[in-house]
Amino acid sequence: MGNLQADIQQKQKEIEQHQSDVFFLYADLGRSVALVQQISRLPYAEAEYETFCTLMDAYESAKHSYEQISGYIAQIEDRSRKIKEIEKDIRLLRNPFTRVYSQLGAIAYEAYGSQTLAEHVRQACFPLFEEHAKRTRKLENQKQAHSGLLGRKIIVLQLDFQRKILPGLLAKAGARLVSIGCEKDLPLAGRQSLLDELDSLNERRQELSQELELHQSAMAKLQSEEVQSPKARMEERASAMKQAWKAAEKAASAYGKALYETLPEQVHSDQIGQKAIHLMDQITLHRKRIKSLQREIKQLENLIQVQELEAQIELENQRIEVLRSQIDTCNRQISQIAASINEKQKRITVLLPPSSVITDG
């Protein structure tokens, strides 16, 4: 019986799959014939067709509403992503700018030490270089003059500190010279290649700044049109669109089923299209298979009932045997009791005198 139940469950699953396939085939049939209806109206399943058209319009409206908010969010996210990328690219220019500034500052520092800077450039660098240069010269002189080991070690540490802070001073000096337009007045050695690189970096930064401004302007325009809780509204519209689609799909399937059941058996492809004919053939095959499976399930259910009835008959036969056994036992007990009564009556006869008469009460 267990195997029969498993077979029934398997066939029921097959039926469910065929029914699902039929549902979607009906829907495909409905949509296919609906396209024909737009060109030439057919006198079949008109009520179902009107319902389908109404629900499809509702779905298209829900879809348009969803796409609007979805497109708005996509633009916001795209602009935001591009702005972050450009801002990152601008930040990444800091290192090459700092390197060029440092190299320009190094040229200025060397010329400052050798007193070959133009006066206006020297004046610009004086606040940055003078104290460091004086401090470094003083430490170098002390190092040369100092004979004590510990004292020389302290001076060496102070000179190391001066060297560590020099790159920052050089970058600051180079940036200052560029800001006041004095970079071209530095000594020529190594200057031109740095100026060319600086021009390239400035051009790149300007391009990025212009691109950033464009995206920020577009972002500001989008934000001026911002709707309240756009992502929550998009989820709501997505849910509404999904429900509208399910309703339209159900109506398409109902329309397709009505067409299948009402179209003439000899309907021609010129009337409803070759695709619709093909879909109807597929539906017929599925429906036949469903009926075949239902018959097979009925047969299996009958076999299960037969097995259940046979099992009940077997149990009842066993009960009959039990009852017969009980009857035999009772008959033997009755015979034994009757024999005992008879024996007791014989003893009474022997015990009483011949003239005695036994009467009731």
C-alpha positions as CSV (number, residue, x, y, z in Angstrom):
1,M,0.0,0.0,0.0
2,G,2.9,2.3,0.8
3,N,4.2,2.0,-2.8
4,L,0.7,2.8,-4.2
5,Q,0.5,5.9,-2.0
6,A,4.0,7.0,-3.2
7,D,2.9,6.4,-6.8
8,I,-0.3,8.6,-6.3
9,Q,1.8,11.4,-4.7
10,Q,4.2,11.3,-7.7
11,K,1.4,11.4,-10.2
12,Q,-0.3,14.3,-8.3
13,K,3.0,16.3,-8.5
14,E,3.0,15.6,-12.2
15,I,-0.5,16.8,-12.5
16,E,0.4,20.0,-10.6
17,Q,3.3,20.7,-12.9
18,H,1.1,20.1,-16.0
19,Q,-1.6,22.4,-14.5
20,S,1.1,25.1,-14.0
21,D,2.2,24.7,-17.6
22,V,-1.3,24.9,-18.8
23,F,-1.9,28.1,-16.8
24,F,1.1,29.8,-18.5
25,L,0.1,28.4,-21.9
26,Y,-3.4,29.8,-21.5
27,A,-1.7,33.1,-20.6
28,D,0.5,33.0,-23.7
29,L,-2.5,32.1,-25.8
30,G,-4.5,35.0,-24.3
31,R,-1.6,37.5,-25.0
32,S,-1.1,36.2,-28.5
33,V,-4.7,36.5,-29.5
34,A,-5.0,39.9,-27.8
35,L,-2.4,41.2,-30.4
36,V,-4.7,39.9,-33.1
37,Q,-7.7,41.5,-31.4
38,Q,-6.0,44.9,-31.8
39,I,-6.1,44.5,-35.6
40,S,-9.3,42.5,-36.1
41,R,-11.8,41.9,-33.3
42,L,-12.9,38.3,-32.7
43,P,-16.4,37.4,-31.4
44,Y,-15.0,35.0,-28.7
45,A,-14.4,35.5,-25.0
46,E,-15.1,39.2,-25.2
47,A,-15.7,39.8,-21.5
48,E,-12.4,38.0,-20.6
49,Y,-10.6,40.1,-23.3
50,E,-11.9,43.4,-21.8
51,T,-10.9,42.3,-18.3
52,F,-7.4,41.4,-19.5
53,C,-7.0,44.8,-21.3
54,T,-8.0,46.7,-18.2
55,L,-5.6,44.8,-15.9
56,M,-2.8,45.1,-18.5
57,D,-3.3,48.9,-18.5
58,A,-3.1,48.9,-14.7
59,Y,0.1,46.9,-14.9
60,E,1.7,49.3,-17.5
61,S,0.8,52.2,-15.3
62,A,2.3,50.5,-12.2
63,K,5.4,49.6,-14.2
64,H,5.8,53.2,-15.5
65,S,5.5,54.5,-11.9
66,Y,8.2,52.1,-10.7
67,E,10.5,52.9,-13.6
68,Q,10.3,56.6,-12.8
69,I,11.4,56.3,-9.2
70,S,13.9,53.5,-10.1
71,G,15.4,55.7,-12.8
72,Y,15.6,58.7,-10.4
73,I,17.4,56.6,-7.8
74,A,19.7,55.1,-10.4
75,Q,20.7,58.6,-11.5
76,I,21.3,59.7,-8.0
77,E,23.5,56.7,-7.3
78,D,25.3,57.0,-10.6
79,R,26.1,60.7,-10.0
80,S,27.1,60.1,-6.4
81,R,29.4,57.3,-7.6
82,K,31.0,59.4,-10.2
83,I,31.5,62.4,-7.8
84,K,33.3,60.1,-5.4
85,E,35.5,58.7,-8.1
86,I,36.4,62.2,-9.3
87,E,37.1,63.4,-5.8
88,K,39.3,60.4,-5.3
89,D,41.2,61.1,-8.5
90,I,41.7,64.7,-7.4
91,R,43.0,63.5,-4.0
92,L,45.4,61.1,-5.8
93,L,46.9,64.2,-7.5
94,R,48.2,65.4,-4.2
95,N,51.2,63.0,-4.2
96,P,52.5,64.0,-7.7
97,F,51.9,67.7,-6.9
98,T,53.7,67.3,-3.6
99,R,56.6,65.6,-5.4
100,V,56.9,68.4,-8.0
101,Y,56.6,71.1,-5.3
102,S,59.3,69.3,-3.3
103,Q,61.7,69.2,-6.2
104,L,61.1,72.8,-7.1
105,G,61.6,73.6,-3.4
106,A,64.9,71.6,-3.5
107,I,66.1,73.7,-6.4
108,A,65.2,76.9,-4.5
109,Y,66.8,75.6,-1.3
110,E,70.1,74.8,-3.0
111,A,70.2,78.1,-4.8
112,Y,69.2,79.9,-1.5
113,G,72.2,78.3,0.2
114,S,74.5,79.3,-2.6
115,Q,73.0,82.8,-2.8
116,T,72.1,82.5,-6.5
117,L,68.4,83.1,-6.2
118,A,66.8,86.2,-7.7
119,E,66.1,88.7,-5.0
120,H,62.3,88.5,-5.2
121,V,62.5,84.7,-5.1
122,R,64.9,84.9,-2.1
123,Q,62.5,87.1,-0.3
124,A,59.6,84.6,-0.9
125,C,61.8,81.8,0.5
126,F,63.4,83.6,3.3
127,P,60.7,82.9,6.0
128,L,60.8,79.2,5.2
129,F,64.5,78.5,4.6
130,E,66.4,81.0,6.8
131,E,65.8,79.5,10.2
132,H,66.3,75.9,9.0
133,A,69.5,76.9,7.1
134,K,70.9,78.8,10.0
135,R,70.0,76.0,12.4
136,T,71.6,73.4,10.1
137,R,74.8,75.4,9.7
138,K,75.1,76.0,13.4
139,L,74.7,72.3,14.1
140,E,77.3,71.3,11.4
141,N,79.8,73.8,13.0
142,Q,79.1,72.4,16.4
143,K,79.6,68.9,15.2
144,Q,83.0,69.8,13.7
145,A,84.0,71.6,16.9
146,H,82.7,69.2,19.5
147,S,85.0,66.6,20.7
148,G,82.8,64.8,23.3
149,L,81.2,61.5,22.2
150,L,77.9,62.1,23.9
151,G,77.7,65.7,22.7
152,R,78.4,64.7,19.1
153,K,75.7,62.0,19.3
154,I,73.1,64.6,20.5
155,I,74.1,67.0,17.6
156,V,73.8,64.1,15.1
157,L,70.3,63.4,16.4
158,Q,69.4,67.1,16.0
159,L,70.8,67.1,12.4
160,D,68.7,64.0,11.6
161,F,65.6,65.9,12.8
162,Q,66.5,68.8,10.6
163,R,66.8,66.4,7.6
164,K,63.4,64.9,8.5
165,I,61.6,68.2,8.5
166,L,63.3,69.4,5.3
167,P,61.0,67.6,2.8
168,G,58.0,69.3,4.3
169,L,59.7,72.7,4.0
170,L,60.7,72.0,0.5
171,A,57.2,71.0,-0.6
172,K,55.8,74.1,1.2
173,A,58.3,76.4,-0.5
174,G,57.6,74.9,-3.9
175,A,53.9,75.3,-3.5
176,R,54.4,79.0,-2.3
177,L,56.6,79.8,-5.3
178,V,54.0,78.3,-7.7
179,S,51.2,80.2,-6.0
180,I,52.9,83.6,-6.5
181,G,54.2,82.6,-10.0
182,C,57.9,82.5,-9.2
183,E,58.6,78.9,-10.3
184,K,59.8,80.1,-13.7
185,D,62.4,82.4,-12.0
186,L,64.3,79.4,-10.4
187,P,67.7,78.4,-11.8
188,L,67.4,76.5,-15.0
189,A,69.0,73.1,-13.9
190,G,66.2,70.5,-13.8
191,R,63.5,73.2,-13.8
192,Q,61.9,72.8,-17.2
193,S,60.9,69.2,-16.9
194,L,59.3,69.9,-13.5
195,L,57.4,72.9,-15.0
196,D,56.2,70.7,-17.9
197,E,55.0,68.1,-15.4
198,L,53.4,70.8,-13.3
199,D,51.5,72.1,-16.3
200,S,50.3,68.5,-17.0
201,L,49.1,68.1,-13.4
202,N,47.3,71.4,-13.4
203,E,45.6,70.6,-16.7
204,R,44.5,67.2,-15.3
205,R,43.2,68.8,-12.1
206,Q,41.3,71.4,-14.1
207,E,39.7,68.7,-16.2
208,L,38.6,66.8,-13.1
209,S,37.3,69.9,-11.4
210,Q,35.2,70.8,-14.4
211,E,33.9,67.3,-14.6
212,L,33.2,67.3,-10.9
213,E,31.3,70.6,-11.2
214,L,29.1,69.2,-14.0
215,H,28.2,66.2,-11.9
216,Q,27.6,68.3,-8.7
217,S,25.3,70.6,-10.7
218,A,23.4,67.6,-12.1
219,M,23.2,66.1,-8.5
220,A,21.9,69.4,-7.2
221,K,19.2,69.5,-9.8
222,L,18.2,65.9,-9.0
223,Q,18.1,66.7,-5.3
224,S,15.8,69.7,-5.9
225,E,13.4,67.2,-7.4
226,E,13.9,64.7,-4.6
227,V,10.9,62.7,-3.4
228,Q,10.4,61.7,0.2
229,S,12.0,58.3,1.1
230,P,12.7,57.3,-2.5
231,K,13.9,53.8,-1.8
232,A,10.9,53.0,0.4
233,R,8.6,54.3,-2.3
234,M,10.5,52.2,-4.9
235,E,9.9,49.1,-2.9
236,E,6.2,50.0,-2.6
237,R,5.9,50.6,-6.3
238,A,7.8,47.4,-7.1
239,S,5.4,45.5,-4.9
240,A,2.4,47.2,-6.6
241,M,3.9,46.4,-10.0
242,K,4.4,42.7,-9.0
243,Q,0.7,42.5,-7.8
244,A,-0.5,44.2,-11.0
245,W,1.5,41.7,-13.1
246,K,0.1,38.7,-11.2
247,A,-3.5,40.0,-11.8
248,A,-2.8,40.7,-15.5
249,E,-1.2,37.2,-15.8
250,K,-4.2,35.6,-14.2
251,A,-6.6,37.5,-16.5
252,A,-4.5,36.5,-19.5
253,S,-4.7,32.9,-18.5
254,A,-8.5,33.2,-18.0
255,Y,-8.8,34.8,-21.4
256,G,-6.7,32.1,-23.0
257,K,-8.8,29.3,-21.3
258,A,-12.0,30.9,-22.5
259,L,-10.6,31.1,-26.0
260,Y,-9.5,27.5,-25.9
261,E,-12.9,26.4,-24.8
262,T,-14.9,28.6,-27.2
263,L,-12.9,28.8,-30.4
264,P,-14.2,26.6,-33.2
265,E,-12.4,23.3,-33.5
266,Q,-11.4,24.0,-37.1
267,V,-10.2,27.6,-36.3
268,H,-7.6,28.7,-38.9
269,S,-4.2,30.3,-38.2
270,D,-5.3,33.2,-40.5
271,Q,-7.9,34.1,-37.8
272,I,-5.8,33.8,-34.6
273,G,-2.2,33.4,-35.8
274,Q,0.1,30.4,-36.1
275,K,1.5,30.8,-32.6
276,A,-2.0,30.5,-31.1
277,I,-2.6,27.3,-33.0
278,H,0.7,25.9,-31.7
279,L,-0.2,26.9,-28.1
280,M,-3.6,25.3,-28.4
281,D,-2.0,22.0,-29.5
282,Q,0.4,22.1,-26.5
283,I,-2.5,22.8,-24.2
284,T,-4.4,19.8,-25.6
285,L,-1.4,17.5,-25.0
286,H,-1.1,18.7,-21.4
287,R,-4.8,18.3,-20.7
288,K,-4.8,14.8,-22.1
289,R,-1.9,13.9,-19.9
290,I,-3.7,15.4,-16.9
291,K,-6.7,13.2,-17.6
292,S,-4.6,10.2,-18.1
293,L,-2.8,10.7,-14.8
294,Q,-6.2,11.3,-13.1
295,R,-7.4,7.9,-14.4
296,E,-4.2,6.3,-13.2
297,I,-4.6,7.8,-9.7
298,K,-8.3,6.6,-9.6
299,Q,-7.1,3.1,-10.5
300,L,-4.5,3.2,-7.8
301,E,-7.0,4.5,-5.3
302,N,-9.3,1.6,-6.2
303,L,-6.5,-0.8,-5.6
304,I,-5.8,0.7,-2.2
305,Q,-9.5,0.3,-1.3
306,V,-9.4,-3.3,-2.5
307,Q,-6.4,-3.9,-0.3
308,E,-8.1,-2.2,2.7
309,L,-11.3,-4.3,2.2
310,E,-9.3,-7.5,1.9
311,A,-7.4,-6.6,5.1
312,Q,-10.8,-5.9,6.9
313,I,-12.2,-9.3,5.6
314,E,-9.1,-11.0,7.0
315,L,-9.6,-9.4,10.4
316,E,-13.2,-10.3,10.5
317,N,-12.5,-13.9,9.6
318,Q,-10.0,-14.0,12.5
319,R,-12.7,-12.6,14.8
320,I,-15.1,-15.4,13.6
321,E,-12.5,-18.0,14.5
322,V,-12.0,-16.4,17.9
323,L,-15.8,-16.4,18.5
324,R,-16.0,-20.1,17.3
325,S,-13.3,-21.0,19.7
326,Q,-15.1,-19.2,22.5
327,I,-18.4,-21.1,21.6
328,D,-16.6,-24.5,21.8
329,T,-15.2,-23.5,25.2
330,C,-18.6,-22.5,26.5
331,N,-20.2,-25.7,25.2
332,R,-17.7,-27.8,27.1
333,Q,-18.3,-25.8,30.2
334,I,-22.1,-26.3,29.9
335,S,-21.6,-30.0,29.5
336,Q,-19.3,-30.2,32.5
337,I,-21.8,-28.2,34.6
338,A,-24.8,-30.4,33.4
339,A,-22.8,-33.5,34.4
340,S,-22.1,-32.1,37.8
341,I,-25.8,-31.3,38.3
342,N,-26.8,-34.9,37.3
343,E,-24.2,-36.4,39.7
344,K,-25.6,-34.2,42.5
345,Q,-29.2,-35.4,41.8
346,K,-28.1,-39.0,41.9
347,R,-26.5,-38.5,45.3
348,I,-29.6,-36.8,46.6
349,T,-31.7,-39.9,45.6
350,V,-29.3,-42.2,47.4
351,L,-29.2,-40.1,50.5
352,L,-33.0,-39.7,51.0
353,P,-35.3,-42.6,52.3
354,P,-37.6,-44.1,49.6
355,S,-40.8,-42.7,51.2
356,S,-39.4,-39.1,51.5
357,V,-40.8,-36.5,49.2
358,I,-39.0,-33.3,48.5
359,T,-41.2,-30.3,48.1
360,D,-40.6,-26.6,47.5
361,G,-40.4,-24.3,50.6
